[in-house]
Amino acid sequence: MAKRAKRPGKGKAAKAGKSRPKKTKKLTKAQAKAILEAARKGATGKKPKRERISAAALTRRANKAAPARPARGKKVPPPLAGPAMDPMVAQMKLFEMLMGFMVSKAVSAAAKLGIPDELAKGPRYYTALASATGTDQKALHRLMRMLTSIGFVAEVEPGTFAQTPVSDLLRSDIPGSMRAMAVMMTTPSHWLPWGRLEDAVRKGVSVAEEVFGKPLWDYFKDNAEDARWFNDAMSSYSGMTAQVVSEACDFRGVKKVVDIGGGHGLFLSMLLRKAKGAQGVLYDLPQVIQTMPRLPDDVAKRITAESGDFFRAVPEGGDLYTLKHIIHDWADDQCRQILTNIRNVMADDGRVMVVDAVMPPRPEPGWAFLGDINMLAMTPGGCERTEKQFRDLFAASGLKLTRITPTPAEVAIIEGVKA
Protein backbone atom coordinates (compact mmCIF):
# COMPACT_ATOMS: atom_id res chain seq x y z
CA MET A 1 0.00 0.00 0.00
CA ALA A 2 1.30 3.38 -0.90
CA LYS A 3 2.31 5.61 1.94
CA ARG A 4 0.01 8.52 2.59
CA ALA A 5 1.49 11.85 1.67
CA LYS A 6 2.42 14.00 4.59
CA ARG A 7 0.23 17.03 5.14
CA PRO A 8 1.93 20.23 4.26
CA GLY A 9 3.32 22.13 7.17
CA LYS A 10 4.58 19.05 8.95
CA GLY A 11 7.88 17.32 8.85
CA LYS A 12 11.43 18.49 8.48
CA ALA A 13 10.92 20.00 5.01
CA ALA A 14 8.08 22.14 6.18
CA LYS A 15 9.99 23.19 9.26
CA ALA A 16 12.84 24.34 7.03
CA GLY A 17 10.45 26.52 5.05
CA LYS A 18 8.15 29.37 6.18
CA SER A 19 6.22 28.57 9.30
CA ARG A 20 2.59 29.49 9.77
CA PRO A 21 2.13 33.00 11.14
CA LYS A 22 1.50 33.22 14.80
CA LYS A 23 -1.78 34.63 15.93
CA THR A 24 -1.40 38.39 16.54
CA LYS A 25 -2.09 39.83 19.92
CA LYS A 26 -4.43 42.80 19.89
CA LEU A 27 -3.32 46.00 21.59
CA THR A 28 -5.12 47.58 24.48
CA LYS A 29 -6.88 50.88 23.81
CA ALA A 30 -4.13 52.75 25.66
CA GLN A 31 -1.41 51.13 23.49
CA ALA A 32 -3.31 51.86 20.29
CA LYS A 33 -3.81 55.46 21.35
CA ALA A 34 -0.09 55.84 22.01
CA ILE A 35 0.76 54.51 18.53
CA LEU A 36 -1.75 56.85 16.89
CA GLU A 37 -0.40 59.81 18.86
CA ALA A 38 3.14 59.02 17.73
CA ALA A 39 1.96 58.73 14.12
CA ARG A 40 0.31 62.15 14.25
CA LYS A 41 3.38 63.78 15.76
CA GLY A 42 5.75 62.18 13.27
CA ALA A 43 8.59 59.73 13.66
CA THR A 44 9.85 59.40 17.20
CA GLY A 45 12.97 57.43 16.39
CA LYS A 46 11.72 54.53 18.46
CA LYS A 47 10.45 51.21 17.18
CA PRO A 48 6.92 50.36 18.25
CA LYS A 49 6.34 47.39 20.44
CA ARG A 50 5.87 44.05 18.68
CA GLU A 51 2.21 43.91 19.64
CA ARG A 52 0.12 45.06 16.67
CA ILE A 53 -3.43 46.22 16.22
CA SER A 54 -5.30 44.95 13.21
CA ALA A 55 -4.89 47.07 10.09
CA ALA A 56 -8.61 47.73 9.74
CA ALA A 57 -8.98 48.93 13.32
CA LEU A 58 -5.90 51.09 13.06
CA THR A 59 -7.23 52.70 9.88
CA ARG A 60 -10.61 53.41 11.41
CA ARG A 61 -9.06 55.07 14.44
CA ALA A 62 -6.53 57.02 12.41
CA ASN A 63 -9.27 58.42 10.17
CA LYS A 64 -11.09 59.70 13.23
CA ALA A 65 -8.05 61.20 14.92
CA ALA A 66 -5.93 62.60 12.11
CA PRO A 67 -6.77 64.70 9.04
CA ALA A 68 -6.42 63.20 5.60
CA ARG A 69 -3.02 63.58 4.01
CA PRO A 70 -2.97 66.29 1.33
CA ALA A 71 -2.36 65.51 -2.30
CA ARG A 72 1.29 65.71 -3.29
CA GLY A 73 2.38 69.26 -4.17
CA LYS A 74 -0.50 70.98 -2.36
CA LYS A 75 0.22 73.28 0.58
CA VAL A 76 -1.78 72.77 3.73
CA PRO A 77 -2.86 75.93 5.63
CA PRO A 78 -1.86 76.01 9.28
CA PRO A 79 -4.56 75.07 11.79
CA LEU A 80 -6.79 77.89 13.01
CA ALA A 81 -6.27 79.09 16.57
CA GLY A 82 -8.92 80.13 19.03
CA PRO A 83 -12.23 78.48 19.86
CA ALA A 84 -14.08 76.61 17.13
CA MET A 85 -16.56 78.83 15.30
CA ASP A 86 -19.10 78.33 12.57
CA PRO A 87 -17.85 80.05 9.36
CA MET A 88 -20.98 82.20 9.17
CA VAL A 89 -20.58 83.33 12.79
CA ALA A 90 -16.92 84.17 12.13
CA GLN A 91 -17.92 86.17 9.05
CA MET A 92 -20.49 88.20 10.96
CA LYS A 93 -18.04 88.83 13.81
CA LEU A 94 -15.50 90.15 11.32
CA PHE A 95 -18.18 92.27 9.64
CA GLU A 96 -19.04 93.88 12.98
CA MET A 97 -15.36 94.67 13.54
CA LEU A 98 -15.04 96.29 10.12
CA MET A 99 -18.15 98.41 10.62
CA GLY A 100 -17.03 99.61 14.05
CA PHE A 101 -16.00 103.06 12.80
CA MET A 102 -19.56 103.61 11.53
CA VAL A 103 -20.94 102.98 15.01
CA SER A 104 -18.42 105.42 16.51
CA LYS A 105 -19.32 108.15 14.05
CA ALA A 106 -23.08 107.63 14.39
CA VAL A 107 -22.90 107.89 18.20
CA SER A 108 -20.58 110.90 17.92
CA ALA A 109 -22.98 112.62 15.50
CA ALA A 110 -25.92 111.98 17.81
CA ALA A 111 -23.99 113.56 20.69
CA LYS A 112 -22.98 116.61 18.68
CA LEU A 113 -26.53 117.10 17.37
CA GLY A 114 -27.83 117.11 20.95
CA ILE A 115 -30.19 114.15 20.48
CA PRO A 116 -29.69 112.78 24.04
CA ASP A 117 -30.50 116.22 25.47
CA GLU A 118 -33.80 116.27 23.56
CA LEU A 119 -34.74 112.72 24.51
CA ALA A 120 -34.13 113.62 28.16
CA LYS A 121 -37.44 115.53 27.92
CA GLY A 122 -39.27 112.33 27.06
CA PRO A 123 -39.95 110.09 24.02
CA ARG A 124 -40.11 112.08 20.79
CA TYR A 125 -41.57 111.38 17.37
CA TYR A 126 -38.82 111.69 14.79
CA THR A 127 -40.35 114.74 13.04
CA ALA A 128 -40.43 116.69 16.30
CA LEU A 129 -36.91 115.49 17.11
CA ALA A 130 -35.73 116.67 13.69
CA SER A 131 -37.25 120.08 14.24
CA ALA A 132 -35.61 120.41 17.67
CA THR A 133 -32.17 119.40 16.40
CA GLY A 134 -32.26 121.21 13.05
CA THR A 135 -31.90 118.04 10.98
CA ASP A 136 -33.59 116.53 7.93
CA GLN A 137 -36.58 114.40 8.96
CA LYS A 138 -35.94 111.39 6.72
CA ALA A 139 -32.20 111.37 7.36
CA LEU A 140 -32.72 111.63 11.12
CA HIS A 141 -35.26 108.79 11.05
CA ARG A 142 -32.70 106.58 9.33
CA LEU A 143 -30.05 107.51 11.91
CA MET A 144 -32.42 106.79 14.79
CA ARG A 145 -33.30 103.36 13.39
CA MET A 146 -29.60 102.51 13.18
CA LEU A 147 -28.97 103.76 16.74
CA THR A 148 -31.91 101.65 17.92
CA SER A 149 -30.41 98.55 16.29
CA ILE A 150 -27.26 98.85 18.44
CA GLY A 151 -29.14 99.60 21.67
CA PHE A 152 -28.13 103.25 21.89
CA VAL A 153 -31.77 104.48 21.90
CA ALA A 154 -35.13 102.63 21.97
CA GLU A 155 -38.10 102.82 19.60
CA VAL A 156 -41.08 102.65 21.96
CA GLU A 157 -43.68 103.11 19.19
CA PRO A 158 -43.24 103.24 15.41
CA GLY A 159 -41.24 106.40 14.71
CA THR A 160 -41.07 107.42 18.39
CA PHE A 161 -37.72 107.16 20.11
CA ALA A 162 -36.73 107.23 23.78
CA GLN A 163 -33.64 107.51 25.94
CA THR A 164 -31.73 104.50 27.26
CA PRO A 165 -29.13 104.31 30.08
CA VAL A 166 -26.45 104.38 27.35
CA SER A 167 -27.64 107.50 25.50
CA ASP A 168 -28.37 109.20 28.83
CA LEU A 169 -24.60 109.31 29.45
CA LEU A 170 -24.27 111.76 26.52
CA ARG A 171 -26.51 114.43 27.96
CA SER A 172 -24.67 117.70 28.37
CA ASP A 173 -26.36 118.62 31.67
CA ILE A 174 -25.29 115.72 33.89
CA PRO A 175 -22.16 115.29 36.05
CA GLY A 176 -19.63 113.08 34.32
CA SER A 177 -21.24 113.51 30.91
CA MET A 178 -19.38 111.69 28.14
CA ARG A 179 -20.72 113.94 25.39
CA ALA A 180 -17.40 115.69 24.81
CA MET A 181 -15.58 112.34 24.67
CA ALA A 182 -18.03 111.03 22.07
CA VAL A 183 -17.62 114.11 19.89
CA MET A 184 -13.84 114.38 20.34
CA MET A 185 -13.25 110.80 19.15
CA THR A 186 -14.32 111.73 15.61
CA THR A 187 -13.00 115.30 15.36
CA PRO A 188 -10.09 115.78 12.93
CA SER A 189 -7.62 115.65 15.84
CA HIS A 190 -8.25 111.90 16.20
CA TRP A 191 -10.08 110.92 13.02
CA LEU A 192 -7.28 111.91 10.65
CA PRO A 193 -4.29 110.26 12.41
CA TRP A 194 -6.30 107.07 12.99
CA GLY A 195 -7.18 107.10 9.28
CA ARG A 196 -3.48 106.48 8.60
CA LEU A 197 -2.80 103.87 11.25
CA GLU A 198 -1.16 101.55 8.73
CA ASP A 199 1.46 104.25 8.05
CA ALA A 200 2.17 104.51 11.79
CA VAL A 201 2.61 100.74 11.95
CA ARG A 202 5.01 100.81 8.99
CA LYS A 203 7.09 103.66 10.41
CA GLY A 204 6.81 102.76 14.09
CA VAL A 205 5.70 106.28 15.02
CA SER A 206 2.57 108.43 14.83
CA VAL A 207 1.96 110.33 11.60
CA ALA A 208 -0.18 112.97 13.36
CA GLU A 209 2.50 115.62 12.87
CA GLU A 210 2.72 114.70 9.18
CA VAL A 211 -1.07 114.90 8.85
CA PHE A 212 -1.38 118.30 10.53
CA GLY A 213 1.94 119.79 9.44
CA LYS A 214 2.78 120.47 13.10
CA PRO A 215 2.90 118.64 16.47
CA LEU A 216 -0.50 117.63 17.84
CA TRP A 217 -0.32 120.05 20.77
CA ASP A 218 0.43 122.91 18.37
CA TYR A 219 -2.55 121.79 16.28
CA PHE A 220 -4.76 122.14 19.34
CA LYS A 221 -3.27 125.56 20.01
CA ASP A 222 -4.28 126.71 16.52
CA ASN A 223 -7.69 124.95 16.39
CA ALA A 224 -9.78 126.21 19.27
CA GLU A 225 -12.88 124.07 18.63
CA ASP A 226 -11.02 120.78 18.49
CA ALA A 227 -9.00 121.84 21.54
CA ARG A 228 -12.19 122.62 23.44
CA TRP A 229 -13.67 119.20 22.67
CA PHE A 230 -10.38 117.54 23.67
CA ASN A 231 -10.05 119.38 26.99
CA ASP A 232 -13.70 118.79 27.84
CA ALA A 233 -13.30 115.11 26.93
CA MET A 234 -10.31 114.76 29.22
CA SER A 235 -12.33 116.37 32.00
CA SER A 236 -15.21 113.94 31.46
CA TYR A 237 -12.76 111.04 31.52
CA SER A 238 -11.35 112.43 34.73
CA GLY A 239 -14.82 112.14 36.21
CA MET A 240 -14.84 108.41 35.46
CA THR A 241 -11.48 107.78 37.12
CA ALA A 242 -11.20 110.43 39.85
CA GLN A 243 -13.82 108.85 42.09
CA VAL A 244 -12.20 105.40 42.18
CA VAL A 245 -8.71 106.88 42.44
CA SER A 246 -9.63 109.15 45.34
CA GLU A 247 -11.25 106.21 47.17
CA ALA A 248 -8.15 104.04 46.68
CA CYS A 249 -5.60 106.65 47.79
CA ASP A 250 -4.30 107.44 51.25
CA PHE A 251 -4.22 111.22 51.74
CA ARG A 252 -3.11 111.22 55.37
CA GLY A 253 -0.45 113.86 55.91
CA VAL A 254 -0.84 115.35 52.41
CA LYS A 255 -0.64 119.14 52.53
CA LYS A 256 0.03 120.08 48.90
CA VAL A 257 -1.15 118.22 45.79
CA VAL A 258 0.40 119.22 42.45
CA ASP A 259 -1.50 117.93 39.41
CA ILE A 260 0.90 117.90 36.45
CA GLY A 261 -0.86 118.31 33.10
CA GLY A 262 -4.12 118.59 35.03
CA GLY A 263 -6.23 120.09 32.24
CA HIS A 264 -9.26 121.94 33.52
CA GLY A 265 -8.89 120.76 37.12
CA LEU A 266 -11.72 118.26 37.56
CA PHE A 267 -9.40 115.46 38.68
CA LEU A 268 -7.58 117.69 41.16
CA SER A 269 -10.80 119.10 42.59
CA MET A 270 -12.15 115.59 43.25
CA LEU A 271 -8.91 114.56 44.96
CA LEU A 272 -9.04 117.63 47.19
CA ARG A 273 -12.51 116.69 48.36
CA LYS A 274 -10.91 113.59 49.85
CA ALA A 275 -7.68 115.31 50.94
CA LYS A 276 -9.32 117.58 53.48
CA GLY A 277 -7.36 120.74 54.18
CA ALA A 278 -4.75 120.17 51.46
CA GLN A 279 -3.86 122.87 48.96
CA GLY A 280 -3.76 122.13 45.24
CA VAL A 281 -1.70 123.39 42.30
CA LEU A 282 -3.08 122.90 38.79
CA TYR A 283 -0.24 122.92 36.25
CA ASP A 284 -0.64 122.84 32.46
CA LEU A 285 0.14 124.73 29.25
CA PRO A 286 -0.89 128.40 29.08
CA GLN A 287 -3.63 127.83 26.47
CA VAL A 288 -5.19 125.16 28.71
CA ILE A 289 -5.10 127.24 31.88
CA GLN A 290 -6.55 130.23 30.02
CA THR A 291 -9.65 128.27 29.00
CA MET A 292 -10.21 126.67 32.42
CA PRO A 293 -13.85 126.92 33.52
CA ARG A 294 -14.90 127.95 37.01
CA LEU A 295 -14.30 125.15 39.50
CA PRO A 296 -16.76 124.22 42.27
CA ASP A 297 -16.70 126.71 45.12
CA ASP A 298 -15.92 124.12 47.78
CA VAL A 299 -12.46 123.47 46.31
CA ALA A 300 -11.78 126.49 44.07
CA LYS A 301 -10.41 128.50 46.98
CA ARG A 302 -7.82 125.79 47.65
CA ILE A 303 -6.50 125.59 44.05
CA THR A 304 -3.83 127.75 42.45
CA ALA A 305 -3.48 127.54 38.67
CA GLU A 306 0.00 127.82 37.15
CA SER A 307 1.08 127.50 33.53
CA GLY A 308 4.33 126.19 32.14
CA ASP A 309 6.16 123.38 30.34
CA PHE A 310 6.68 120.25 32.44
CA PHE A 311 9.71 119.31 30.34
CA ARG A 312 11.47 122.35 31.76
CA ALA A 313 10.18 122.75 35.29
CA VAL A 314 7.31 121.91 37.64
CA PRO A 315 5.97 123.66 40.77
CA GLU A 316 8.07 123.02 43.87
CA GLY A 317 7.34 121.70 47.32
CA GLY A 318 4.49 119.29 46.72
CA ASP A 319 4.19 116.18 48.85
CA LEU A 320 1.92 114.48 46.28
CA TYR A 321 2.48 114.89 42.53
CA THR A 322 -0.21 113.40 40.30
CA LEU A 323 0.03 112.61 36.59
CA LYS A 324 -3.22 111.28 35.14
CA HIS A 325 -2.80 110.01 31.58
CA ILE A 326 0.38 112.04 31.08
CA ILE A 327 3.16 109.44 31.16
CA HIS A 328 1.50 107.29 28.48
CA ASP A 329 1.64 110.24 26.05
CA TRP A 330 5.43 110.24 25.80
CA ALA A 331 8.47 108.10 24.98
CA ASP A 332 10.78 106.93 27.78
CA ASP A 333 13.33 109.75 27.41
CA GLN A 334 10.65 112.41 27.74
CA CYS A 335 8.99 110.60 30.65
CA ARG A 336 12.32 110.46 32.46
CA GLN A 337 12.64 114.21 32.05
CA ILE A 338 9.18 114.84 33.53
CA LEU A 339 9.69 112.47 36.45
CA THR A 340 13.21 113.72 37.15
CA ASN A 341 11.93 117.32 37.25
CA ILE A 342 9.37 116.22 39.84
CA ARG A 343 11.88 114.20 41.85
CA ASN A 344 14.23 117.18 42.10
CA VAL A 345 11.65 119.54 43.66
CA MET A 346 9.31 117.27 45.62
CA ALA A 347 9.32 117.10 49.40
CA ASP A 348 11.77 114.56 50.83
CA ASP A 349 8.90 112.39 52.03
CA GLY A 350 6.75 113.15 48.99
CA ARG A 351 5.10 110.75 46.56
CA VAL A 352 4.57 110.56 42.81
CA MET A 353 1.26 109.08 41.67
CA VAL A 354 0.88 108.06 38.02
CA VAL A 355 -2.61 107.11 36.87
CA ASP A 356 -2.42 105.01 33.70
CA ALA A 357 -3.24 101.55 32.43
CA VAL A 358 -0.80 98.76 33.29
CA MET A 359 -0.39 96.31 30.43
CA PRO A 360 -1.22 92.69 31.39
CA PRO A 361 1.40 90.08 30.44
CA ARG A 362 -0.85 88.62 27.72
CA PRO A 363 -3.58 90.16 25.50
CA GLU A 364 -7.02 90.15 27.08
CA PRO A 365 -10.23 92.19 26.75
CA GLY A 366 -9.97 95.66 28.21
CA TRP A 367 -8.72 99.16 27.55
CA ALA A 368 -4.96 98.70 27.82
CA PHE A 369 -4.24 97.17 24.42
CA LEU A 370 -6.61 99.47 22.55
CA GLY A 371 -5.16 102.43 24.44
CA ASP A 372 -1.67 101.36 23.45
CA ILE A 373 -2.59 101.54 19.74
CA ASN A 374 -4.27 104.89 20.35
CA MET A 375 -0.92 106.15 21.65
CA LEU A 376 0.79 104.78 18.53
CA ALA A 377 -1.68 106.57 16.27
CA MET A 378 -1.78 109.86 18.17
CA THR A 379 1.49 110.55 19.99
CA PRO A 380 5.20 110.86 19.13
CA GLY A 381 6.36 107.82 21.10
CA GLY A 382 3.66 107.31 23.73
CA CYS A 383 2.57 103.84 24.84
CA GLU A 384 0.91 101.89 27.63
CA ARG A 385 3.47 100.14 29.85
CA THR A 386 3.91 96.94 31.82
CA GLU A 387 4.75 96.82 35.51
CA LYS A 388 8.41 96.16 34.69
CA GLN A 389 8.55 99.11 32.30
CA PHE A 390 7.15 101.39 35.00
CA ARG A 391 9.69 100.10 37.52
CA ASP A 392 12.53 100.71 35.08
CA LEU A 393 11.22 104.17 34.22
CA PHE A 394 10.95 105.17 37.87
CA ALA A 395 14.42 103.84 38.67
CA ALA A 396 15.95 105.76 35.75
CA SER A 397 14.34 108.94 37.15
CA GLY A 398 15.71 108.59 40.68
CA LEU A 399 12.47 107.13 42.03
CA LYS A 400 11.48 103.82 43.58
CA LEU A 401 8.16 102.26 42.62
CA THR A 402 6.46 101.31 45.88
CA ARG A 403 2.97 100.17 44.98
CA ILE A 404 0.59 99.51 42.09
CA THR A 405 -3.11 99.59 42.94
CA PRO A 406 -5.62 98.41 40.32
CA THR A 407 -9.02 100.12 40.11
CA PRO A 408 -12.42 99.26 38.57
CA ALA A 409 -11.88 102.06 36.01
CA GLU A 410 -9.31 100.04 34.00
CA VAL A 411 -6.49 102.26 35.21
CA ALA A 412 -3.99 101.62 37.99
CA ILE A 413 -2.38 103.89 40.54
CA ILE A 414 1.41 103.60 40.26
CA GLU A 415 3.13 105.21 43.24
CA GLY A 416 6.77 106.00 43.87
CA VAL A 417 9.07 107.84 46.27
CA LYS A 418 12.61 109.15 46.11
CA ALA A 419 15.10 106.31 45.69
C-alpha positions, 0 to 999 in steps of 0.5 A: 500500500502506498504511503500517505502523503504528509500534510503540508506544514509538517515534517522536516521539510516544512519546518525548514520553510516558512512557518505558519504566522502566529496569531497576533495579539491585539493592543489595548486601547491605551497602546493603540492610542499611544501609537496613533499619537506618535503617528500624528506627531511624526517619527519618534525614532523609536520602534513600536512594540511588537504587539500590533493592532489589526490594520482595519482597526488602526485605519478606522481610528486614524481616520477619526483622529488625524486629518487626511493627508494632502495631495502631493504638491499641495500646501496645507494651511496652518490650523486655526487658533482660538475656539471653534466657530461656525464660518458664518458666525466668524464672518459676521463677527468680522463684519461687525469689527469692520463696521465699528467706525460707523458705530463710533461716528453715528454715536458721535454725530448723535452727541454733537446734534444734541439728540440725548438732550432732547430725549431727556425731555421724554420720548419724541416722534422723529419729526419733532426730534428733527425740528428740535435738532435742526436736521432733515426728517428722513435722514434723522429717522434713518439715523435713529433706526440705526442707533436703535439697532445697536441699543443706543436708543429705543423705539417705543412706538413706530417712529417714536424714540426714547432715551436708554441708560447708554444714550443718557450718558451723553446728555450735556447737563449731567455730572460726568457727561461723556458727550465731549468724549463722544464728539472728540473721538471723531473730530479731525484731531483723532479721526485723521491720524487714525485714518493712517494707522497703517502708516504709523505701523510701517514707520513705528511712530505716529503720523499725526505731525505729518497729517497736521503739518505740526505737532499735535499740541500745536494743532490744538493751540491753533484749532480752538474748537477741536482743543475745546472738545479735547479738553472737555473730553479729558475732564469727562474722563477724569470724572470716570477715574477720579472717584475710584482713584480718590477712594483708593488713595491714602491722603493722610499727611498730604498738605500740597497736591500738584497735578501735572498736566491737570487740564481743567482741574476736575481730577484735582478738585475731586482729589481735594474733596478727599484730601481735606485741608490740602492745597492744590496746584493745577499745572498745564500749558498756558492755552489750557489754563486760560480756558479753564472753567470755574471750579466748584466753590468748595475746592476752588479756593484751595486751588492755584493755577499755574502755567508752564512746560513740564519738560522744563520745570514743575511747581516746587514743594508738593508732597503728592504729585499726580500725573493722570494720563500724562506718562502714556503720552510720551516716549521713555526719554521724555517721561524720564525728564518729567519724572526727574523734574518732579523728583528734584523739587518734591518734598523729601517724604513726597510721593509721585502718583501716576494714573495710567493703564498697566499692560497685562502680560498677555492680551485680554479684553480691556482698555490697555491694548486698545489704548496702546494703539491709540498712543501709537496713532496719536502721539510721538512715542507714547505707549501703555506700559507693563509693571516692569517698564514702569519700575525701570522708568521710575528707577531711571528717574531717581524714584522707587516704585512702591505700589501699584493699585488696580481700580475698577476704572481700567487704570492703575495707581502707580506710586513712587518715592525718592530712591 
